[in-house]
Amino acid sequence: MAVPWALGCIYCQNIEISRGGKGIPAKDLRKTFEMLIDRGAETIDLVTPSHFLPHVIEALQPKLPVPVVYNCGGYETTQTIEMLKGE
């Protein structure tokens, strides 16, 4: 049977985010970054964010006052790397 939502496995480590309503809308990503910085974050660390790349790029404009770490595991496409140039 097909699961109608992403991360549908009942054993998923992200079940609270995928089904528990604890995630944030992509449109609020910039606000979340700014809130974390206001609370003392010295970097913004993005882990496996490729599937949200358009939202990430939008949220990084204008440039944040802290470094951004993009942890992708090394399996990015050339197109993704090109999109990240200058970010």
N, CA and C atoms as an extended XYZ file, in Angstrom:
261
Properties=species:S:1:pos:R:3:atomname:S:1:resname:S:1:resid:I:1 pbc="F F F"
N         0.844       -1.184        0.000 N   MET     1
C         0.000        0.000        0.000 CA  MET     1
C         0.886        1.244        0.000 C   MET     1
N         0.606        2.180       -0.866 N   ALA     2
C         1.388        3.422       -0.940 CA  ALA     2
C         1.051        4.325        0.248 C   ALA     2
N         2.074        4.948        0.779 N   VAL     3
C         1.890        5.868        1.901 CA  VAL     3
C         1.725        7.276        1.332 C   VAL     3
N         0.673        8.005        1.695 N   PRO     4
C         0.405        9.306        1.093 CA  PRO     4
C         1.232       10.458        1.653 C   PRO     4
N         2.213       10.211        2.486 N   TRP     5
C         3.040       11.275        3.022 CA  TRP     5
C         4.505       10.858        2.977 C   TRP     5
N         5.380       11.823        2.981 N   ALA     6
C         6.815       11.552        3.000 CA  ALA     6
C         7.202       11.022        4.372 C   ALA     6
N         8.295       10.299        4.427 N   LEU     7
C         8.810        9.758        5.686 CA  LEU     7
C         7.741        8.931        6.388 C   LEU     7
N         7.072        8.073        5.657 N   GLY     8
C         5.931        7.350        6.177 CA  GLY     8
C         6.223        6.136        7.031 C   GLY     8
N         7.450        5.701        7.130 N   CYS     9
C         7.771        4.526        7.925 CA  CYS     9
C         7.490        4.783        9.410 C   CYS     9
N         6.819        3.840       10.055 N   ILE    10
C         6.486        4.024       11.471 CA  ILE    10
C         7.727        4.034       12.355 C   ILE    10
N         8.857        3.579       11.828 N   TYR    11
C        10.106        3.553       12.594 CA  TYR    11
C        11.001        4.748       12.277 C   TYR    11
N        10.510        5.657       11.470 N   CYS    12
C        11.307        6.797       11.019 CA  CYS    12
C        11.715        7.684       12.197 C   CYS    12
N        12.982        8.088       12.200 N   GLN    13
C        13.451        8.980       13.262 CA  GLN    13
C        12.813       10.358       13.171 C   GLN    13
N        12.200       10.667       12.043 N   ASN    14
C        11.590       11.976       11.828 CA  ASN    14
C        10.064       11.948       11.915 C   ASN    14
N         9.504       10.935       12.519 N   ILE    15
C         8.045       10.795       12.534 CA  ILE    15
C         7.345       11.992       13.184 C   ILE    15
N         7.940       12.588       14.208 N   GLU    16
C         7.304       13.738       14.853 CA  GLU    16
C         7.206       14.918       13.898 C   GLU    16
N         8.205       15.058       13.022 N   ILE    17
C         8.188       16.144       12.043 CA  ILE    17
C         7.252       15.795       10.895 C   ILE    17
N         7.354       14.568       10.387 N   SER    18
C         6.592       14.201        9.197 CA  SER    18
C         5.099       14.049        9.468 C   SER    18
N         4.732       13.628       10.680 N   ARG    19
C         3.320       13.407       10.963 CA  ARG    19
C         2.832       14.099       12.221 C   ARG    19
N         3.723       14.659       12.999 N   GLY    20
C         3.312       15.225       14.270 CA  GLY    20
C         3.070       16.716       14.267 C   GLY    20
N         3.165       17.343       13.103 N   GLY    21
C         2.901       18.769       13.026 CA  GLY    21
C         3.966       19.633       13.681 C   GLY    21
N         5.190       19.113       13.842 N   LYS    22
C         6.236       19.871       14.506 CA  LYS    22
C         7.189       20.550       13.535 C   LYS    22
N         7.006       20.349       12.257 N   GLY    23
C         7.845       21.016       11.275 CA  GLY    23
C         7.417       22.465       11.104 C   GLY    23
N         8.147       23.183       10.270 N   ILE    24
C         7.777       24.571        9.978 CA  ILE    24
C         7.529       24.714        8.480 C   ILE    24
N         6.642       25.601        8.085 N   PRO    25
C         6.443       25.836        6.651 CA  PRO    25
C         7.718       26.425        6.030 C   PRO    25
N         8.004       26.038        4.802 N   ALA    26
C         9.208       26.521        4.126 CA  ALA    26
C         9.237       28.044        4.061 C   ALA    26
N         8.080       28.676        3.977 N   LYS    27
C         8.037       30.137        3.899 CA  LYS    27
C         8.559       30.790        5.177 C   LYS    27
N         8.602       30.035        6.276 N   ASP    28
C         9.068       30.571        7.556 CA  ASP    28
C        10.527       30.235        7.862 C   ASP    28
N        11.234       29.685        6.898 N   LEU    29
C        12.613       29.267        7.127 CA  LEU    29
C        13.505       30.433        7.519 C   LEU    29
N        13.400       31.556        6.824 N   ARG    30
C        14.215       32.732        7.160 CA  ARG    30
C        13.936       33.195        8.588 C   ARG    30
N        12.674       33.246        8.961 N   LYS    31
C        12.324       33.659       10.329 CA  LYS    31
C        12.934       32.708       11.356 C   LYS    31
N        12.960       31.434       11.027 N   THR    32
C        13.546       30.439       11.936 CA  THR    32
C        15.046       30.667       12.072 C   THR    32
N        15.729       30.912       10.954 N   PHE    33
C        17.166       31.215       11.016 CA  PHE    33
C        17.415       32.427       11.903 C   PHE    33
N        16.642       33.491       11.688 N   GLU    34
C        16.822       34.730       12.465 CA  GLU    34
C        16.536       34.509       13.949 C   GLU    34
N        15.526       33.694       14.260 N   MET    35
C        15.210       33.388       15.651 CA  MET    35
C        16.366       32.632       16.311 C   MET    35
N        16.940       31.681       15.593 N   LEU    36
C        18.071       30.928       16.137 CA  LEU    36
C        19.273       31.838       16.384 C   LEU    36
N        19.530       32.758       15.467 N   ILE    37
C        20.630       33.717       15.631 CA  ILE    37
C        20.359       34.627       16.829 C   ILE    37
N        19.129       35.096       16.960 N   ASP    38
C        18.759       35.934       18.114 CA  ASP    38
C        18.953       35.205       19.436 C   ASP    38
N        18.822       33.884       19.413 N   ARG    39
C        18.994       33.077       20.622 CA  ARG    39
C        20.447       32.658       20.848 C   ARG    39
N        21.336       33.129       19.977 N   GLY    40
C        22.758       32.875       20.197 CA  GLY    40
C        23.430       31.894       19.258 C   GLY    40
N        22.725       31.396       18.245 N   ALA    41
C        23.356       30.466       17.307 CA  ALA    41
C        24.514       31.167       16.596 C   ALA    41
N        25.637       30.493       16.531 N   GLU    42
C        26.824       31.057       15.874 CA  GLU    42
C        26.977       30.563       14.452 C   GLU    42
N        26.231       29.529       14.072 N   THR    43
C        26.167       29.036       12.701 CA  THR    43
C        24.768       28.499       12.449 C   THR    43
N        24.411       28.415       11.191 N   ILE    44
C        23.190       27.722       10.779 CA  ILE    44
C        23.672       26.460       10.081 C   ILE    44
N        23.326       25.305       10.633 N   ASP    45
C        23.791       24.023       10.109 CA  ASP    45
C        22.640       23.304        9.412 C   ASP    45
N        22.767       23.123        8.110 N   LEU    46
C        21.738       22.463        7.321 CA  LEU    46
C        22.207       21.046        7.012 C   LEU    46
N        21.440       20.040        7.412 N   VAL    47
C        21.819       18.644        7.211 CA  VAL    47
C        20.889       18.012        6.187 C   VAL    47
N        21.476       17.534        5.101 N   THR    48
C        20.761       16.914        3.984 CA  THR    48
C        19.598       17.798        3.510 C   THR    48
N        19.875       19.040        3.155 N   PRO    49
C        18.797       19.970        2.798 CA  PRO    49
C        18.467       20.034        1.310 C   PRO    49
N        19.051       19.169        0.497 N   SER    50
C        18.940       19.305       -0.960 CA  SER    50
C        17.512       19.351       -1.469 C   SER    50
N        16.611       18.578       -0.885 N   HIS    51
C        15.238       18.552       -1.380 CA  HIS    51
C        14.478       19.834       -1.056 C   HIS    51
N        15.078       20.709       -0.239 N   PHE    52
C        14.487       22.008        0.070 CA  PHE    52
C        15.313       23.155       -0.508 C   PHE    52
N        16.196       22.848       -1.446 N   LEU    53
C        17.158       23.836       -1.932 CA  LEU    53
C        16.543       25.164       -2.381 C   LEU    53
N        15.477       25.197       -3.160 N   PRO    54
C        14.919       26.506       -3.545 CA  PRO    54
C        14.514       27.347       -2.333 C   PRO    54
N        13.961       26.716       -1.312 N   HIS    55
C        13.555       27.436       -0.103 CA  HIS    55
C        14.771       27.890        0.702 C   HIS    55
N        15.798       27.056        0.740 N   VAL    56
C        17.028       27.412        1.457 CA  VAL    56
C        17.676       28.621        0.798 C   VAL    56
N        17.811       28.597       -0.517 N   ILE    57
C        18.434       29.716       -1.232 CA  ILE    57
C        17.647       31.011       -0.991 C   ILE    57
N        16.336       30.917       -1.047 N   GLU    58
C        15.503       32.104       -0.789 CA  GLU    58
C        15.711       32.612        0.643 C   GLU    58
N        15.779       31.694        1.610 N   ALA    59
C        15.928       32.076        3.019 CA  ALA    59
C        17.304       32.666        3.319 C   ALA    59
N        18.278       32.421        2.466 N   LEU    60
C        19.629       32.938        2.697 CA  LEU    60
C        19.838       34.328        2.116 C   LEU    60
N        18.779       34.914        1.546 N   GLN    61
C        18.867       36.256        0.981 CA  GLN    61
C        18.057       37.229        1.833 C   GLN    61
N        18.592       38.314        2.281 N   PRO    62
C        19.996       38.687        2.169 CA  PRO    62
C        20.871       37.803        3.059 C   PRO    62
N        22.160       37.916        2.851 N   LYS    63
C        23.120       37.073        3.548 CA  LYS    63
C        22.940       37.166        5.062 C   LYS    63
N        23.011       36.008        5.728 N   LEU    64
C        22.898       35.963        7.189 CA  LEU    64
C        24.194       36.449        7.830 C   LEU    64
N        24.123       36.929        9.070 N   PRO    65
C        25.318       37.439        9.745 CA  PRO    65
C        26.175       36.345       10.387 C   PRO    65
N        25.816       35.071       10.165 N   VAL    66
C        26.600       33.949       10.690 CA  VAL    66
C        26.905       32.992        9.540 C   VAL    66
N        27.942       32.156        9.690 N   PRO    67
C        28.231       31.161        8.646 CA  PRO    67
C        27.092       30.146        8.518 C   PRO    67
N        26.929       29.615        7.311 N   VAL    68
C        25.947       28.569        7.045 CA  VAL    68
C        26.716       27.315        6.628 C   VAL    68
N        26.473       26.201        7.305 N   VAL    69
C        27.106       24.924        6.989 CA  VAL    69
C        26.094       24.087        6.226 C   VAL    69
N        26.487       23.625        5.039 N   TYR    70
C        25.614       22.819        4.180 CA  TYR    70
C        26.168       21.400        4.168 C   TYR    70
N        25.617       20.521        4.992 N   ASN    71
C        26.093       19.153        5.134 CA  ASN    71
C        25.266       18.246        4.244 C   ASN    71
N        25.860       17.845        3.115 N   CYS    72
C        25.091       17.086        2.126 CA  CYS    72
C        25.532       15.644        1.980 C   CYS    72
N        26.602       15.227        2.593 N   GLY    73
C        27.050       13.854        2.471 CA  GLY    73
C        27.814       13.574        1.183 C   GLY    73
N        27.972       14.558        0.319 N   GLY    74
C        28.793       14.407       -0.869 CA  GLY    74
C        28.116       13.821       -2.088 C   GLY    74
N        26.804       13.710       -2.092 N   TYR    75
C        26.114       13.116       -3.227 CA  TYR    75
C        25.263       14.122       -3.987 C   TYR    75
N        25.718       15.346       -4.060 N   GLU    76
C        24.967       16.390       -4.761 CA  GLU    76
C        25.197       16.308       -6.270 C   GLU    76
N        24.192       16.749       -7.009 N   THR    77
C        24.350       16.831       -8.455 CA  THR    77
C        25.123       18.096       -8.808 C   THR    77
N        25.673       18.117       -9.995 N   THR    78
C        26.369       19.307      -10.473 CA  THR    78
C        25.414       20.495      -10.492 C   THR    78
N        24.175       20.265      -10.860 N   GLN    79
C        23.171       21.331      -10.900 CA  GLN    79
C        22.968       21.929       -9.506 C   GLN    79
N        22.896       21.090       -8.492 N   THR    80
C        22.727       21.593       -7.124 CA  THR    80
C        23.907       22.448       -6.705 C   THR    80
N        25.107       21.987       -6.988 N   ILE    81
C        26.319       22.746       -6.638 CA  ILE    81
C        26.308       24.091       -7.354 C   ILE    81
N        25.913       24.111       -8.611 N   GLU    82
C        25.836       25.371       -9.358 CA  GLU    82
C        24.836       26.323       -8.709 C   GLU    82
N        23.714       25.793       -8.236 N   MET    83
C        22.702       26.641       -7.592 CA  MET    83
C        23.223       27.254       -6.300 C   MET    83
N        24.174       26.574       -5.643 N   LEU    84
C        24.701       27.036       -4.375 CA  LEU    84
C        25.856       28.032       -4.516 C   LEU    84
N        26.388       28.178       -5.696 N   LYS    85
C        27.501       29.116       -5.864 CA  LYS    85
C        27.097       30.507       -5.419 C   LYS    85
N        27.930       31.091       -4.569 N   GLY    86
C        27.683       32.450       -4.109 CA  GLY    86
C        26.789       32.527       -2.896 C   GLY    86
N        26.241       31.428       -2.440 N   GLU    87
C        25.355       31.448       -1.261 CA  GLU    87
C        26.169       31.340       -0.006 C   GLU    87
